Amino acid sequence: MMTRYVVAGVDGSGDSRVAAQWAAAEAVRRGLALRLVTVVPPMPKDRPGALVRGDGPAREIADGIVRAHPGLDVVARSIEGEPVRVLTEIAQGTRLLVLGRRGTGGFNGLRLGSVALAVAGAATCSVVLVPVPDEREPHEPEVVVGVDARHPDDRALDAAFETAALRGVRLRVLHAWDLPPVLPRDPFGVLEEERAEREDQEVQLVLDVLHSRQLRYPEVGVLPDVRLLGAADALVRASATADLLVVGRGPRIGSHLGGVAHAAAHHTHCPVLLAPRH
């Protein structure tokens, strides 16, 4: 069992190095060990000994992490196989799998690599995708969680409250909503009073969803944030001033991310934690 570990997949790319550093800090925060894994192609069967295996970039990155976090239990290893399959299998026995948003493959301008996308959609544990940091304005530390107050994702909410508690930061609970279609007989659209009334109803829905968890995590400051905006757009905007974005992975059936999670994985400005399906 690997439930005591945070696992980071590394391939030598800049994104994976940033992801490994993020994973190390998170392992320290959670009191867990860190495992760095490099997935390498199988050794050619017709050329035994032609390719000498080492721990590659995982070992090099591990050395730097040990210097930065002397008390952290760090192990680096290489595993032969196909990256998506190997990482998905590893995810079955770990608390958290951390990946760079893109690896050494792909092309310039690609925001999310195919391996990261596939693993994020199939893994049974929480997956964190870490982008290379960009320049951002100073902001108050916070975790942001996206919530559909009518169909709340319990695992995303649990992960968000736990993470905010561990970090000692505020939790922003973001709920996006939309007005009902305007009837053709109403040429003036929705009145401001009606909009305000609907918004109050949406806020109450969020408060109802949060009540039991606020009792369990009284130390977490919670900020309900109700926005008249598309869900994906609202999350990407909020990520500009967040330390971590938590999103449910979407539909329970299949190995693909839901539309909102897919957009978040591609475009957020901060690391995004994709909570597993029920």
Accessible surface in RSA format (square Angstrom, percent):
REM  Atomic radii and reference values for relative SASA: ProtOr
REM  Chains: A
REM  Algorithm: Lee & Richards
REM  Probe-radius: 1.40
REM  Slices: 20
REM RES _ NUM      All-atoms   Total-Side   Main-Chain    Non-polar    All polar
REM                ABS   REL    ABS   REL    ABS   REL    ABS   REL    ABS   REL
RES MET A   1   188.46  97.6 124.88  82.6  63.57 151.4  95.68  81.3  92.78 122.9
RES MET A   2    47.14  24.4  46.90  31.0   0.24   0.6  26.24  22.3  20.91  27.7
RES THR A   3    59.40  42.2  57.43  58.2   1.97   4.7  37.39  50.2  22.01  33.3
RES ARG A   4   145.85  61.2 145.38  74.1   0.47   1.1  65.80  89.9  80.05  48.5
RES TYR A   5    30.47  14.2  30.47  17.3   0.00   0.0   8.00   6.0  22.47  27.7
RES VAL A   6     0.00   0.0   0.00   0.0   0.00   0.0   0.00   0.0   0.00   0.0
RES VAL A   7     0.00   0.0   0.00   0.0   0.00   0.0   0.00   0.0   0.00   0.0
RES ALA A   8     0.00   0.0   0.00   0.0   0.00   0.0   0.00   0.0   0.00   0.0
RES GLY A   9     8.04   9.9   0.00   N/A   8.04   9.9   4.91  13.5   3.13   7.0
RES VAL A  10     5.62   3.7   0.00   0.0   5.62  13.5   1.52   1.3   4.11  11.1
RES ASP A  11    57.68  40.4  42.70  42.5  14.98  35.4  29.02  68.3  28.66  28.6
RES GLY A  12    27.97  34.5   0.00   N/A  27.97  34.5  10.00  27.4  17.98  40.3
RES SER A  13    14.74  12.5   7.55  10.1   7.20  16.6  14.74  31.4   0.00   0.0
RES GLY A  14    45.94  56.7   0.00   N/A  45.94  56.7  32.09  88.1  13.85  31.0
RES ASP A  15    22.20  15.5  22.20  22.1   0.00   0.0   0.00   0.0  22.20  22.1
RES SER A  16     4.44   3.8   4.44   5.9   0.00   0.0   4.44   9.5   0.00   0.0
RES ARG A  17    83.66  35.1  83.44  42.5   0.23   0.5  40.46  55.3  43.20  26.2
RES VAL A  18    43.40  28.6  40.58  36.7   2.82   6.8  42.73  37.1   0.67   1.8
RES ALA A  19     0.00   0.0   0.00   0.0   0.00   0.0   0.00   0.0   0.00   0.0
RES ALA A  20     0.00   0.0   0.00   0.0   0.00   0.0   0.00   0.0   0.00   0.0
RES GLN A  21    82.73  46.3  78.58  57.4   4.14   9.9  39.85  84.8  42.88  32.5
RES TRP A  22    39.09  15.7  31.60  15.3   7.49  17.6  31.70  16.9   7.38  12.0
RES ALA A  23     0.00   0.0   0.00   0.0   0.00   0.0   0.00   0.0   0.00   0.0
RES ALA A  24     0.00   0.0   0.00   0.0   0.00   0.0   0.00   0.0   0.00   0.0
RES ALA A  25    36.53  33.6  32.67  50.4   3.86   8.8  33.98  47.8   2.55   6.8
RES GLU A  26     0.72   0.4   0.72   0.5   0.00   0.0   0.00   0.0   0.72   0.6
RES ALA A  27     0.00   0.0   0.00   0.0   0.00   0.0   0.00   0.0   0.00   0.0
RES VAL A  28    78.32  51.5  60.47  54.7  17.85  43.0  64.79  56.3  13.53  36.7
RES ARG A  29    86.10  36.1  59.91  30.5  26.19  62.3  20.00  27.3  66.09  40.1
RES ARG A  30    41.32  17.3  17.10   8.7  24.22  57.7   7.65  10.5  33.67  20.4
RES GLY A  31    67.92  83.8   0.00   N/A  67.92  83.8  37.10 101.8  30.83  69.0
RES LEU A  32    26.38  14.7  17.16  12.3   9.22  23.2  21.41  15.0   4.97  13.4
RES ALA A  33    10.19   9.4   4.37   6.7   5.82  13.2   5.95   8.4   4.24  11.2
RES LEU A  34     0.00   0.0   0.00   0.0   0.00   0.0   0.00   0.0   0.00   0.0
RES ARG A  35    28.30  11.9  28.30  14.4   0.00   0.0   6.29   8.6  22.02  13.3
RES LEU A  36     0.00   0.0   0.00   0.0   0.00   0.0   0.00   0.0   0.00   0.0
RES VAL A  37     2.83   1.9   2.11   1.9   0.71   1.7   2.11   1.8   0.71   1.9
RES THR A  38     8.28   5.9   8.27   8.4   0.01   0.0   8.28  11.1   0.00   0.0
RES VAL A  39    27.46  18.1   5.72   5.2  21.74  52.4   5.72   5.0  21.74  59.0
RES VAL A  40    25.48  16.8  24.80  22.4   0.68   1.6  25.48  22.1   0.00   0.0
RES PRO A  41    94.74  69.0  91.62  83.5   3.13  11.4  94.18  77.8   0.57   3.5
RES PRO A  42    86.14  62.8  75.49  68.8  10.65  38.7  75.49  62.3  10.65  66.2
RES MET A  43    58.89  30.5  49.86  33.0   9.02  21.5  32.58  27.7  26.31  34.9
RES PRO A  44    55.16  40.2  43.14  39.3  12.02  43.7  54.38  44.9   0.78   4.9
RES LYS A  45   202.15  98.6 170.52 104.6  31.63  75.3 120.44 108.4  81.70  87.0
RES ASP A  46   122.85  86.1  89.52  89.1  33.33  78.8  50.66 119.2  72.20  72.0
RES ARG A  47   148.74  62.5 143.14  73.0   5.60  13.3  41.88  57.2 106.86  64.8
RES PRO A  48   113.60  82.8  88.54  80.7  25.06  91.1  91.91  75.9  21.69 134.8
RES GLY A  49    58.87  72.6   0.00   N/A  58.87  72.6  36.03  98.9  22.84  51.1
RES ALA A  50    53.42  49.1  11.79  18.2  41.63  94.7  23.93  33.7  29.48  78.1
RES LEU A  51    77.16  43.0  75.87  54.3   1.29   3.2  76.18  53.5   0.97   2.6
RES VAL A  52   136.50  89.8 109.74  99.3  26.76  64.5 113.52  98.6  22.98  62.3
RES ARG A  53    72.51  30.4  44.90  22.9  27.60  65.7  34.96  47.8  37.55  22.8
RES GLY A  54    50.33  62.1   0.00   N/A  50.33  62.1  36.37  99.8  13.96  31.3
RES ASP A  55    49.40  34.6  43.03  42.8   6.37  15.1   1.30   3.1  48.10  48.0
RES GLY A  56    44.57  55.0   0.00   N/A  44.57  55.0  34.00  93.3  10.57  23.7
RES PRO A  57    32.78  23.9  29.53  26.9   3.25  11.8  32.07  26.5   0.71   4.4
RES ALA A  58     0.00   0.0   0.00   0.0   0.00   0.0   0.00   0.0   0.00   0.0
RES ARG A  59    92.31  38.8  92.31  47.1   0.00   0.0  49.58  67.8  42.73  25.9
RES GLU A  60   101.32  58.2  91.73  69.4   9.58  22.8  44.03  85.2  57.28  46.8
RES ILE A  61     7.86   4.5   2.70   2.0   5.17  12.5   7.76   5.6   0.11   0.3
RES ALA A  62     0.00   0.0   0.00   0.0   0.00   0.0   0.00   0.0   0.00   0.0
RES ASP A  63    60.03  42.1  56.83  56.6   3.20   7.6  15.00  35.3  45.03  44.9
RES GLY A  64    21.25  26.2   0.00   N/A  21.25  26.2  15.72  43.1   5.54  12.4
RES ILE A  65     0.00   0.0   0.00   0.0   0.00   0.0   0.00   0.0   0.00   0.0
RES VAL A  66    60.12  39.6  59.12  53.5   1.00   2.4  59.12  51.4   1.00   2.7
RES ARG A  67   181.50  76.2 153.83  78.4  27.67  65.9  78.67 107.5 102.83  62.3
RES ALA A  68    64.41  59.2  31.68  48.9  32.73  74.5  42.45  59.8  21.97  58.2
RES HIS A  69    47.04  25.7  43.27  30.1   3.77   9.7  31.03  32.0  16.01  18.6
RES PRO A  70   112.44  81.9  87.86  80.1  24.59  89.4  89.00  73.5  23.44 145.7
RES GLY A  71    82.30 101.5   0.00   N/A  82.30 101.5  44.09 121.0  38.21  85.6
RES LEU A  72    20.27  11.3   4.94   3.5  15.33  38.5   9.29   6.5  10.98  29.6
RES ASP A  73    74.28  52.0  63.49  63.2  10.79  25.5  35.64  83.9  38.64  38.5
RES VAL A  74    21.00  13.8   0.00   0.0  21.00  50.6   0.00   0.0  21.00  56.9
RES VAL A  75    62.36  41.0  60.73  55.0   1.63   3.9  62.36  54.2   0.00   0.0
RES ALA A  76     8.69   8.0   0.00   0.0   8.69  19.8   0.00   0.0   8.69  23.0
RES ARG A  77   117.97  49.5 117.97  60.1   0.00   0.0  27.36  37.4  90.61  54.9
RES SER A  78    31.00  26.2   7.05   9.4  23.95  55.2   6.12  13.0  24.88  34.9
RES ILE A  79    35.85  20.4  32.60  24.3   3.25   7.8  35.85  25.8   0.00   0.0
RES GLU A  80    76.80  44.1  59.97  45.4  16.83  40.1  25.93  50.2  50.87  41.5
RES GLY A  81     7.85   9.7   0.00   N/A   7.85   9.7   5.64  15.5   2.21   5.0
RES GLU A  82    88.31  50.7  82.04  62.1   6.27  14.9  60.99 118.0  27.32  22.3
RES PRO A  83    48.69  35.5  48.69  44.4   0.00   0.0  48.69  40.2   0.00   0.0
RES VAL A  84    38.04  25.0  38.04  34.4   0.00   0.0  38.04  33.0   0.00   0.0
RES ARG A  85   116.38  48.9 110.20  56.2   6.19  14.7  64.74  88.5  51.64  31.3
RES VAL A  86     6.56   4.3   6.10   5.5   0.46   1.1   6.42   5.6   0.14   0.4
RES LEU A  87     8.50   4.7   8.50   6.1   0.00   0.0   8.50   6.0   0.00   0.0
RES THR A  88    25.84  18.4  25.77  26.1   0.08   0.2  25.34  34.0   0.50   0.8
RES GLU A  89    90.46  51.9  81.09  61.3   9.37  22.3  32.17  62.2  58.29  47.6
RES ILE A  90    21.23  12.1  15.49  11.5   5.74  13.8  20.80  15.0   0.43   1.2
RES ALA A  91     1.13   1.0   0.00   0.0   1.13   2.6   0.00   0.0   1.13   3.0
RES GLN A  92   126.02  70.5  94.51  69.1  31.51  75.0  22.24  47.3 103.78  78.7
RES GLY A  93    15.76  19.4   0.00   N/A  15.76  19.4  14.52  39.9   1.23   2.8
RES THR A  94    11.14   7.9   0.00   0.0  11.14  26.6   0.00   0.0  11.14  16.8
RES ARG A  95   103.99  43.7  88.44  45.1  15.55  37.0  23.90  32.7  80.09  48.5
RES LEU A  96     2.75   1.5   2.75   2.0   0.00   0.0   2.75   1.9   0.00   0.0
RES LEU A  97     0.00   0.0   0.00   0.0   0.00   0.0   0.00   0.0   0.00   0.0
RES VAL A  98     0.00   0.0   0.00   0.0   0.00   0.0   0.00   0.0   0.00   0.0
RES LEU A  99     9.89   5.5   9.89   7.1   0.00   0.0   9.89   6.9   0.00   0.0
RES GLY A 100     8.43  10.4   0.00   N/A   8.43  10.4   1.24   3.4   7.19  16.1
RES ARG A 101    15.93   6.7  15.93   8.1   0.00   0.0   1.29   1.8  14.64   8.9
RES ARG A 102    52.47  22.0  50.44  25.7   2.04   4.9  19.19  26.2  33.28  20.2
RES GLY A 103    29.48  36.4   0.00   N/A  29.48  36.4  13.87  38.1  15.60  34.9
RES THR A 104    98.44  70.0  62.10  63.0  36.34  86.6  42.19  56.7  56.25  85.0
RES GLY A 105    48.85  60.2   0.00   N/A  48.85  60.2  41.33 113.4   7.51  16.8
RES GLY A 106    61.12  75.4   0.00   N/A  61.12  75.4  17.76  48.8  43.35  97.1
RES PHE A 107   134.08  67.1 127.20  78.8   6.88  17.9 134.08  81.3   0.00   0.0
RES ASN A 108   145.22 100.1 124.35 120.2  20.87  50.3  33.30  80.1 111.92 108.2
RES GLY A 109    65.29  80.5   0.00   N/A  65.29  80.5  40.57 111.3  24.72  55.4
RES LEU A 110    45.40  25.3  39.28  28.1   6.12  15.4  41.43  29.1   3.96  10.7
RES ARG A 111   104.20  43.7  97.17  49.5   7.02  16.7  43.18  59.0  61.02  37.0
RES LEU A 112     6.77   3.8   0.00   0.0   6.77  17.0   0.00   0.0   6.77  18.2
RES GLY A 113     8.20  10.1   0.00   N/A   8.20  10.1   8.20  22.5   0.00   0.0
RES SER A 114    89.11  75.3  76.66 102.3  12.45  28.7  51.97 110.7  37.14  52.0
RES VAL A 115    55.15  36.3  54.21  49.1   0.94   2.3  54.39  47.3   0.76   2.1
RES ALA A 116     5.37   4.9   3.52   5.4   1.86   4.2   3.78   5.3   1.60   4.2
RES LEU A 117    55.63  31.0  53.47  38.3   2.16   5.4  53.47  37.6   2.16   5.8
RES ALA A 118    40.00  36.8  28.90  44.6  11.10  25.3  38.04  53.6   1.96   5.2
RES VAL A 119     0.00   0.0   0.00   0.0   0.00   0.0   0.00   0.0   0.00   0.0
RES ALA A 120     0.00   0.0   0.00   0.0   0.00   0.0   0.00   0.0   0.00   0.0
RES GLY A 121     0.60   0.7   0.00   N/A   0.60   0.7   0.41   1.1   0.19   0.4
RES ALA A 122    36.07  33.2  18.19  28.1  17.88  40.7  21.64  30.5  14.43  38.2
RES ALA A 123     4.58   4.2   0.00   0.0   4.58  10.4   0.00   0.0   4.58  12.1
RES THR A 124    82.27  58.5  65.88  66.8  16.39  39.1  66.91  89.9  15.36  23.2
RES CYS A 125    11.83   8.9   6.65   7.4   5.17  12.2  11.83  30.0   0.00   0.0
RES SER A 126    15.95  13.5  14.15  18.9   1.80   4.1   2.13   4.5  13.82  19.4
RES VAL A 127     0.00   0.0   0.00   0.0   0.00   0.0   0.00   0.0   0.00   0.0
RES VAL A 128     0.00   0.0   0.00   0.0   0.00   0.0   0.00   0.0   0.00   0.0
RES LEU A 129     0.13   0.1   0.00   0.0   0.13   0.3   0.00   0.0   0.13   0.3
RES VAL A 130     3.12   2.1   3.12   2.8   0.00   0.0   3.12   2.7   0.00   0.0
RES PRO A 131     9.39   6.8   7.27   6.6   2.12   7.7   7.27   6.0   2.12  13.2
RES VAL A 132    78.55  51.7  64.68  58.6  13.87  33.4  64.68  56.2  13.87  37.6
RES PRO A 133    97.95  71.4  74.68  68.1  23.27  84.6  79.67  65.8  18.29 113.7
RES ASP A 134    71.98  50.4  51.06  50.8  20.91  49.5  41.21  97.0  30.77  30.7
RES GLU A 135   175.77 100.9 148.96 112.7  26.81  63.8  69.05 133.6 106.71  87.1
RES ARG A 136    79.90  33.5  43.09  22.0  36.81  87.6  21.84  29.9  58.06  35.2
RES GLU A 137   140.30  80.5 131.89  99.8   8.41  20.0  48.53  93.9  91.77  74.9
RES PRO A 138   137.50 100.2 106.28  96.9  31.21 113.5 117.86  97.3  19.64 122.1
RES HIS A 139    59.47  32.5  27.02  18.8  32.45  83.0  36.67  37.8  22.80  26.5
RES GLU A 140   101.51  58.3  85.49  64.7  16.02  38.1  39.36  76.1  62.15  50.7
RES PRO A 141    73.51  53.6  71.21  64.9   2.30   8.4  71.59  59.1   1.92  11.9
RES GLU A 142     2.53   1.5   2.53   1.9   0.00   0.0   0.67   1.3   1.87   1.5
RES VAL A 143     0.00   0.0   0.00   0.0   0.00   0.0   0.00   0.0   0.00   0.0
RES VAL A 144     0.00   0.0   0.00   0.0   0.00   0.0   0.00   0.0   0.00   0.0
RES VAL A 145     0.00   0.0   0.00   0.0   0.00   0.0   0.00   0.0   0.00   0.0
RES GLY A 146    16.25  20.0   0.00   N/A  16.25  20.0   7.52  20.6   8.73  19.5
RES VAL A 147    12.12   8.0   1.27   1.1  10.85  26.2   5.73   5.0   6.40  17.3
RES ASP A 148    72.05  50.5  63.14  62.8   8.91  21.1  31.06  73.1  40.99  40.9
RES ALA A 149     5.66   5.2   0.00   0.0   5.66  12.9   0.00   0.0   5.66  15.0
RES ARG A 150   122.47  51.4  97.29  49.6  25.18  60.0  51.87  70.9  70.60  42.8
RES HIS A 151   142.72  78.0 125.48  87.2  17.24  44.1  86.04  88.7  56.68  65.9
RES PRO A 152    50.69  36.9  34.47  31.4  16.22  59.0  34.47  28.5  16.22 100.8
RES ASP A 153    36.52  25.6  32.12  32.0   4.41  10.4  21.45  50.5  15.07  15.0
RES ASP A 154    66.80  46.8  66.80  66.5   0.00   0.0  12.87  30.3  53.93  53.8
RES ARG A 155    99.44  41.8  95.18  48.5   4.26  10.1  22.95  31.4  76.49  46.4
RES ALA A 156     0.81   0.7   0.81   1.3   0.00   0.0   0.81   1.1   0.00   0.0
RES LEU A 157     0.14   0.1   0.14   0.1   0.00   0.0   0.14   0.1   0.00   0.0
RES ASP A 158    48.77  34.2  47.62  47.4   1.15   2.7  20.00  47.1  28.77  28.7
RES ALA A 159    15.22  14.0  11.68  18.0   3.55   8.1  14.69  20.7   0.53   1.4
RES ALA A 160     0.00   0.0   0.00   0.0   0.00   0.0   0.00   0.0   0.00   0.0
RES PHE A 161     0.00   0.0   0.00   0.0   0.00   0.0   0.00   0.0   0.00   0.0
RES GLU A 162    59.09  33.9  58.60  44.3   0.49   1.2  17.86  34.5  41.23  33.7
RES THR A 163     0.16   0.1   0.16   0.2   0.00   0.0   0.00   0.0   0.16   0.2
RES ALA A 164     0.42   0.4   0.00   0.0   0.42   1.0   0.00   0.0   0.42   1.1
RES ALA A 165    29.41  27.0  11.06  17.1  18.36  41.8  12.30  17.3  17.11  45.3
RES LEU A 166    72.59  40.4  46.35  33.2  26.24  66.0  50.91  35.8  21.68  58.4
RES ARG A 167    50.52  21.2  24.24  12.4  26.28  62.6   9.74  13.3  40.78  24.7
RES GLY A 168    68.74  84.8   0.00   N/A  68.74  84.8  36.70 100.7  32.05  71.8
RES VAL A 169    27.30  18.0  16.54  15.0  10.76  25.9  24.91  21.6   2.39   6.5
RES ARG A 170    64.70  27.2  58.14  29.6   6.56  15.6  23.59  32.2  41.11  24.9
RES LEU A 171     0.00   0.0   0.00   0.0   0.00   0.0   0.00   0.0   0.00   0.0
RES ARG A 172    42.34  17.8  42.34  21.6   0.00   0.0   1.04   1.4  41.30  25.0
RES VAL A 173     0.09   0.1   0.09   0.1   0.00   0.0   0.09   0.1   0.00   0.0
RES LEU A 174     3.59   2.0   1.57   1.1   2.02   5.1   1.57   1.1   2.02   5.4
RES HIS A 175     3.16   1.7   3.16   2.2   0.00   0.0   3.00   3.1   0.16   0.2
RES ALA A 176    24.01  22.1   4.27   6.6  19.74  44.9   4.49   6.3  19.52  51.7
RES TRP A 177    14.44   5.8   3.36   1.6  11.08  26.0  12.85   6.9   1.59   2.6
RES ASP A 178   113.47  79.5  98.80  98.3  14.67  34.7  33.60  79.1  79.87  79.7
RES LEU A 179    44.22  24.6  33.07  23.7  11.15  28.0  33.10  23.2  11.11  29.9
RES PRO A 180    53.72  39.2  44.22  40.3   9.50  34.5  51.21  42.3   2.51  15.6
RES PRO A 181   126.56  92.2 105.20  95.9  21.36  77.7 117.02  96.6   9.54  59.3
RES VAL A 182    73.49  48.4  46.37  42.0  27.11  65.3  49.80  43.3  23.69  64.3
RES LEU A 183    89.60  49.9  86.81  62.1   2.80   7.0  87.16  61.2   2.44   6.6
RES PRO A 184   134.18  97.8 100.08  91.2  34.10 123.9 112.98  93.3  21.20 131.8
RES ARG A 185   194.89  81.8 162.02  82.6  32.87  78.3  78.10 106.7 116.79  70.8
RES ASP A 186    55.43  38.8  48.51  48.3   6.92  16.4  19.00  44.7  36.43  36.3
RES PRO A 187   107.63  78.4  68.03  62.0  39.60 144.0  78.03  64.4  29.60 184.0
RES PHE A 188   178.24  89.2 147.33  91.3  30.91  80.4 154.55  93.7  23.69  67.8
RES GLY A 189    20.10  24.8   0.00   N/A  20.10  24.8  17.22  47.3   2.88   6.4
RES VAL A 190    38.80  25.5  11.64  10.5  27.15  65.4  12.54  10.9  26.26  71.2
RES LEU A 191   110.18  61.4 107.24  76.7   2.95   7.4 109.82  77.1   0.36   1.0
RES GLU A 192   115.61  66.4 109.33  82.7   6.29  15.0  56.64 109.6  58.97  48.1
RES GLU A 193   121.17  69.6 112.22  84.9   8.95  21.3  70.91 137.2  50.25  41.0
RES GLU A 194    77.01  44.2  73.49  55.6   3.52   8.4  26.66  51.6  50.35  41.1
RES ARG A 195    92.84  39.0  92.84  47.3   0.00   0.0   8.76  12.0  84.08  51.0
RES ALA A 196    49.09  45.1  44.15  68.1   4.95  11.3  48.80  68.7   0.29   0.8
RES GLU A 197   105.17  60.4 100.88  76.3   4.29  10.2  34.85  67.4  70.33  57.4
RES ARG A 198    55.51  23.3  55.51  28.3   0.00   0.0  17.86  24.4  37.65  22.8
RES GLU A 199    58.81  33.8  58.81  44.5   0.00   0.0   8.90  17.2  49.90  40.7
RES ASP A 200    97.35  68.2  90.29  89.9   7.06  16.7  26.59  62.6  70.76  70.6
RES GLN A 201    84.94  47.5  79.31  58.0   5.63  13.4  36.85  78.4  48.09  36.5
RES GLU A 202     1.06   0.6   1.06   0.8   0.00   0.0   0.00   0.0   1.06   0.9
RES VAL A 203    49.07  32.3  49.07  44.4   0.00   0.0  49.07  42.6   0.00   0.0
RES GLN A 204    92.99  52.0  92.57  67.7   0.41   1.0  40.50  86.2  52.48  39.8
RES LEU A 205    55.84  31.1  55.28  39.5   0.57   1.4  55.30  38.8   0.54   1.5
RES VAL A 206     0.21   0.1   0.21   0.2   0.00   0.0   0.21   0.2   0.00   0.0
RES LEU A 207    69.93  38.9  66.09  47.3   3.84   9.7  66.35  46.6   3.58   9.6
RES ASP A 208    89.52  62.7  68.52  68.2  21.00  49.7  30.16  71.0  59.36  59.2
RES VAL A 209    25.17  16.6  13.21  12.0  11.96  28.8  20.76  18.0   4.41  12.0
RES LEU A 210     0.41   0.2   0.41   0.3   0.00   0.0   0.41   0.3   0.00   0.0
RES HIS A 211   111.15  60.7 110.16  76.6   0.99   2.5  70.80  73.0  40.34  46.9
RES SER A 212    60.09  50.8  57.36  76.5   2.73   6.3  43.07  91.7  17.02  23.9
RES ARG A 213    19.89   8.4  19.89  10.1   0.00   0.0   0.25   0.3  19.64  11.9
RES GLN A 214    69.04  38.6  63.71  46.6   5.33  12.7  16.65  35.5  52.39  39.7
RES LEU A 215   125.24  69.7 103.67  74.2  21.56  54.2 106.08  74.5  19.16  51.6
RES ARG A 216   138.53  58.2 109.26  55.7  29.27  69.7  61.16  83.6  77.36  46.9
RES TYR A 217    43.31  20.2  42.72  24.3   0.59   1.5  20.88  15.7  22.43  27.6
RES PRO A 218   108.41  79.0  75.71  69.0  32.70 118.9  81.48  67.3  26.93 167.4
RES GLU A 219   117.72  67.6  78.81  59.6  38.91  92.6  65.39 126.5  52.33  42.7
RES VAL A 220    10.68   7.0   0.76   0.7   9.91  23.9   2.57   2.2   8.11  22.0
RES GLY A 221    42.93  52.9   0.00   N/A  42.93  52.9  36.10  99.1   6.83  15.3
RES VAL A 222    30.42  20.0   0.71   0.6  29.71  71.6   1.03   0.9  29.39  79.7
RES LEU A 223    63.55  35.4  63.55  45.5   0.00   0.0  63.55  44.6   0.00   0.0
RES PRO A 224    44.12  32.2  27.63  25.2  16.50  60.0  27.66  22.8  16.47 102.3
RES ASP A 225    20.01  14.0  16.64  16.6   3.37   8.0   5.64  13.3  14.37  14.3
RES VAL A 226    21.80  14.3   2.66   2.4  19.14  46.1   2.66   2.3  19.14  51.9
RES ARG A 227    63.92  26.8  60.23  30.7   3.69   8.8  25.21  34.5  38.71  23.5
RES LEU A 228    53.66  29.9  27.90  20.0  25.76  64.8  28.10  19.7  25.56  68.8
RES LEU A 229    51.34  28.6  39.03  27.9  12.31  30.9  47.97  33.7   3.37   9.1
RES GLY A 230    47.56  58.7   0.00   N/A  47.56  58.7  37.32 102.4  10.24  22.9
RES ALA A 231    43.58  40.1  33.81  52.2   9.77  22.2  34.98  49.3   8.60  22.8
RES ALA A 232    31.36  28.8  28.48  44.0   2.87   6.5  28.94  40.8   2.42   6.4
RES ASP A 233    60.38  42.3  52.73  52.5   7.65  18.1  25.15  59.2  35.23  35.1
RES ALA A 234     0.36   0.3   0.36   0.6   0.00   0.0   0.36   0.5   0.00   0.0
RES LEU A 235     6.80   3.8   6.80   4.9   0.00   0.0   6.80   4.8   0.00   0.0
RES VAL A 236    30.71  20.2  30.71  27.8   0.00   0.0  30.71  26.7   0.00   0.0
RES ARG A 237   140.66  59.1 124.71  63.6  15.95  38.0  43.04  58.8  97.62  59.2
RES ALA A 238     4.47   4.1   0.37   0.6   4.10   9.3   4.17   5.9   0.30   0.8
RES SER A 239     0.00   0.0   0.00   0.0   0.00   0.0   0.00   0.0   0.00   0.0
RES ALA A 240    37.56  34.5  35.19  54.3   2.37   5.4  35.19  49.6   2.37   6.3
RES THR A 241    60.29  42.9  59.65  60.5   0.64   1.5  43.53  58.5  16.77  25.3
RES ALA A 242     0.00   0.0   0.00   0.0   0.00   0.0   0.00   0.0   0.00   0.0
RES ASP A 243    40.62  28.5  34.04  33.9   6.58  15.6  11.47  27.0  29.15  29.1
RES LEU A 244     0.48   0.3   0.48   0.3   0.00   0.0   0.48   0.3   0.00   0.0
RES LEU A 245     0.00   0.0   0.00   0.0   0.00   0.0   0.00   0.0   0.00   0.0
RES VAL A 246     0.00   0.0   0.00   0.0   0.00   0.0   0.00   0.0   0.00   0.0
RES VAL A 247     6.99   4.6   6.99   6.3   0.00   0.0   6.99   6.1   0.00   0.0
RES GLY A 248    12.85  15.8   0.00   N/A  12.85  15.8   4.73  13.0   8.12  18.2
RES ARG A 249     0.92   0.4   0.45   0.2   0.47   1.1   0.00   0.0   0.92   0.6
RES GLY A 250    37.24  45.9   0.00   N/A  37.24  45.9  24.70  67.8  12.54  28.1
RES PRO A 251    79.56  58.0  66.11  60.3  13.46  48.9  78.76  65.0   0.81   5.0
RES ARG A 252   167.92  70.5 142.82  72.8  25.10  59.8  43.33  59.2 124.59  75.5
RES ILE A 253   160.87  91.5 145.67 108.5  15.21  36.7 149.10 107.4  11.77  31.9
RES GLY A 254    53.38  65.8   0.00   N/A  53.38  65.8  34.28  94.1  19.10  42.8
RES SER A 255    60.03  50.7  51.47  68.7   8.56  19.7  27.28  58.1  32.75  45.9
RES HIS A 256   147.02  80.4 142.11  98.8   4.91  12.6  96.60  99.6  50.42  58.7
RES LEU A 257    18.06  10.1   0.20   0.1  17.87  44.9   0.20   0.1  17.87  48.1
RES GLY A 258     8.11  10.0   0.00   N/A   8.11  10.0   8.11  22.3   0.00   0.0
RES GLY A 259    63.13  77.8   0.00   N/A  63.13  77.8  41.63 114.3  21.49  48.1
RES VAL A 260    60.04  39.5  57.55  52.1   2.49   6.0  57.84  50.3   2.20   6.0
RES ALA A 261     1.73   1.6   0.35   0.5   1.38   3.1   0.35   0.5   1.38   3.7
RES HIS A 262    69.48  38.0  69.48  48.3   0.00   0.0  44.30  45.7  25.18  29.3
RES ALA A 263    22.07  20.3  19.69  30.4   2.38   5.4  21.92  30.9   0.15   0.4
RES ALA A 264     0.43   0.4   0.14   0.2   0.29   0.7   0.43   0.6   0.00   0.0
RES ALA A 265     0.00   0.0   0.00   0.0   0.00   0.0   0.00   0.0   0.00   0.0
RES HIS A 266    37.23  20.3  37.23  25.9   0.00   0.0  28.88  29.8   8.35   9.7
RES HIS A 267    84.44  46.2  82.22  57.2   2.22   5.7  50.32  51.9  34.12  39.7
RES THR A 268     0.12   0.1   0.07   0.1   0.05   0.1   0.00   0.0   0.12   0.2
RES HIS A 269    66.46  36.3  58.65  40.8   7.82  20.0  42.25  43.5  24.22  28.2
RES CYS A 270     1.00   0.8   0.00   0.0   1.00   2.3   0.94   2.4   0.05   0.1
RES PRO A 271    18.16  13.2  18.16  16.6   0.00   0.0  18.16  15.0   0.00   0.0
RES VAL A 272     0.52   0.3   0.52   0.5   0.00   0.0   0.52   0.5   0.00   0.0
RES LEU A 273     2.29   1.3   2.29   1.6   0.00   0.0   2.29   1.6   0.00   0.0
RES LEU A 274     0.00   0.0   0.00   0.0   0.00   0.0   0.00   0.0   0.00   0.0
RES ALA A 275     0.32   0.3   0.32   0.5   0.00   0.0   0.32   0.4   0.00   0.0
RES PRO A 276     8.78   6.4   8.53   7.8   0.25   0.9   8.53   7.0   0.25   1.5
RES ARG A 277    35.91  15.1  23.93  12.2  11.98  28.5  18.19  24.9  17.72  10.7
RES HIS A 278   109.14  59.7  65.87  45.8  43.28 110.7  63.47  65.4  45.67  53.1
END  Absolute sums over single chains surface
CHAIN  1 A    13825.2      10654.4       3170.8       8025.8       5799.4
END  Absolute sums over all chains
TOTAL         13825.2      10654.4       3170.8       8025.8       5799.4
